[in-house]
Amino acid sequence: MWNFGIPYALKHYLDVIVQPKYLFRYTAQGPVGLALNKRMLVVSARGGDYSADSPYHACDFVEPYLRTVFEFVGISDLTFINAQPLDAGGPQVAESKLIAAEAQARAVAAQWCD
């Protein structure tokens, strides 16, 4: 997370690939995603805590934005793993949060490989 949003390089990449005929098309009924029946895992790192029970949750523009973009192109099965806080809690908290995020990623991988 950079300043509550995504890094500019990721934004640029999305601007390049989310175009008509690449990841969606226009129809008489409106735009239709072309990346149907796909799953996506998004792993993010955040310096602070922006989880649902945090007072700063409303400042998380990463997950809502990425959900909007990828659901627009047809990917509706999105899983988010947010390693947080990695700065605000000190090194011991950061280490435990990274270990927890890795465990979550392994669990998702195991589930998807079944």
Number of C-alpha atoms within 10 A of each C-alpha: 17 12 11 17 16 17 12 10 9 10 12 10 10 14 10 10 12 16 12 14 11 13 17 19 14 11 8 6 6 7 13 17 19 17 17 15 9 11 13 12 13 13 14 15 17 18 16 17 20 20 16 10 8 11 10 13 13 11 13 19 16 16 20 10 13 18 17 13 14 19 16 18 21 19 19 17 14 15 15 15 17 21 25 24 22 20 14 13 15 11 12 9 15 18 15 15 19 17 13 16 19 15 12 17 18 12 12 14 12 10 9 9 7 5
